[in-house]
């Protein structure tokens, strides 16, 4: 998809579910190797959100690249992540079904050297997602961070004292934390919608 700074960034999110076990596939973040996330990434030019979901899941989690791409009307949901200073992003959430043993047969995939993958129950996924709200972002090198973190103006005037510098640093950390919490909230909303589509309620742990 052609990048247009006047439009939000469109992102495909893959909820990979095993029909036999009901578990979901998650991958570790490159920026935060101890944290787990659903496969996710921007749409490329000429690509539908369903095609992007299959591609991102293959690249990040090693699911078969030949999985049928869901149609737009088959999206689980769309989520808007607004930003005060930028156009924000729109998440296109798709469900991909594939049995665990099929995925585990694939030992090498494009990002297998950068990420771990694992299957979790929906309740375990929720716990993984909630961990994102506890740690402020310190890097924008992971493609799960849609845009660079919004920083406050660091060009201080010469007369700024230490207290003002400290205030700016606290503001920066606060905005980073808000960004992480916004993404965690979007993932949780998608997970709860997935469970609702299965006629189940996700219980908080």
N, C-alpha and C positions, 0 to 999 in steps of 0.2 A: 504494500500500500504506500502510495506517494506521501511523503511527509509534508504536512501543511501546518505551519505554526499557528494558523487561525482556527484549526480544528483540534479536538482532543485526540490523544493517541489511542488507537484501537488495539486491544490486547485480547488474545485468546487464552482461556484458562481451561485446563483439562482435569476433570474429575474422573480418574481411571478406576473403574470398579470391577472386581471379580464377581461374576454372577454366582459362582459356586460357594464363595465364602462371605460375600458381602463386604469384604475389606477394600480399602482404597489405597492407591499407590501415591506416596509422597517422595520428594527428593530433598536433599540438603541444599542450602543456599551456598553459593560460592563465596559470598562476602561474610557469611556467618555459618561456618560448617557444622555448628552444633544445633542449628535451627532447621526445621522442616517446612516445606511449602509444596503446593500443588504445581505441576509443570505449567509454565506460563511464559508468554512472550508476544512481541508485537507482530501484527499482520504484515506480510510482505506484499509488494505491489502485485495486483492481480489475483490475490489469494483470498478465499472466503475464510470466515472465522472458523468454520469446521475443518477446513484444510490446514489452517494454522494450528489448530488444537492437536491434530494428528501429528503434524511435523514437530511441534514443540515437545510433545510427549515422547516421540522417538528420540529427539536430540538430547533431551534432559533425563529421561527415565528409561529409555531402551525398550519401549513398547513397539510392536511391529509397525513399520512405516506403511504397511499395506492395509491397515485398518480402514474401513469405510469412513469417509468424512461425513459427519452429520450435516444436514441441511440447516440453513439459517432458522427455519421454523422449528427445528428440533432443539434449539438452544434451551438450556435449563433456565437461564435468566440473563439479563444484561444489568450491569452495575456501573453507575457513574461515580468516579472519584474526582470531585472538584478540587480545584486549587485556587487560592486567592490571587496569585500573580501569573499563573499559567492556565492553559486551556484544560488541564487535567487529563484524565484518561477514561476510557469506557471499556469495561471488561465484558467479553462475550464468553459465558460459561457453558461448556459442553461436557456431556457425560460420554465417556468411551468405555465400552465393555470388553474385557478380555480376561481369560482365566490366568491365574497366577503362574501355573506351570508353563504356559506359553511364553510369558515374559521372562521367567527365570532361565529359559533355554537360550536367551540372548545374553551373551556374556560381555560383548563389546558394543558400545554405541558412541555417538559423537562426544558426549560429555562424561563418559564413564570414568575418565581419569580425574574429573573435577568434582563429581558428586557421588553420594551414596543414594541408594533407593531402598525403600522398605514398604511393606504392606501393613496397614493399621486398621483397626476397627474404627467406626465413626467417632466413638467416644475418645479413642486415643488420638485421632486426628484433631479433635477439638482441643485437647490438652496441648498438642504440638503448636497449634495456631495461637493459643493464648500465651505461649512463651514469647511470641513476637512483641507483645505489648509490654514486656518487662525490660527490654534491652533497646536503648536508643541506637539509631543507625550511625555508623562511623565511616561508611564507604558507599560510593555510588557506582561501583564497578560491576555489580551484579545486575543482570538484565531484569531482575525482579523489582529493582528500584526504577520505576518508570521514568523519572526525571531526576536531575540533580537536586539534592536537598536544598530547599530554599534557605539561603544564608542571609543574615543581617549584614548591613554594610560594615565591613571591617576596616574601612579607611578612616581611622580615628584622627581627629585633630590633635595637634601636638599637646594641647593643654589637657587632654583627657587624662584622668588619673586612673589608678589601679582599680578603684571601685567601679568606674564606668566600663572598663575593659571586662571586669568580672561579670557585670550585668549583661553585656553583649554575649559573652560566652554562655551564660545561663539561658538567654533567649534562643541562642542557636541550638542548644541541647533540647530546649523545650519544643522547638519546631521539628527537630529530628524525631523526638519521641512521638509527637502527634502524627507524623508521617507513617511511622511504624504501626501505630495503633489503628490508623485509617486502613492500612492494608490488611492488618489482622482482622479488623471488623468486616471487611469485604469478604475475606476467605471464610469467616465464620458464617456470614449470611448465606453464602453459596452452599456451604456444607449443610446448614439447616434446611435450605430449600430442597437440596437433594434428598434428605431424609423425609421431608414432607411428601415429595413426589413418590416415595416408596411406601407411603402410608404409615410412617413411623415418626416418633418424636425423639429428638436428640436430647438425652438427659445430661445435665451439667454434673460434672464430677465434684 
